[in-house]
């Protein structure tokens, strides 16, 4: 307790973002212990395992057995994860044309110009 008050309870999405950020900062596949060390948060080791397992179930991270433990790695960078979320929302809708048209009309004019440029001159997946 701080000042007689309970500490604020973090939401699941916030914890996932913290763990994913720590994993990304590692710059290479990392063990749960390495991710746990990178976190400034007061999270239990078992909580980090639980969060990584949930992220694995969502397809956001991969894991590979190394010896008796696993190393974990994000499947994409921030932009790639945002794109995955956008595709997931789009895939859940029946009228893709209406959703995309609504999305386009709601864009800021500068974003609309950028989107049109990207559609006219697509970049390769590697950013070439």
Beta strands, then each sheet from edge to edge (+ up, - down):
strand 1: 61-66
strand 2: 69-74
sheet 1: 1+ 2-
end
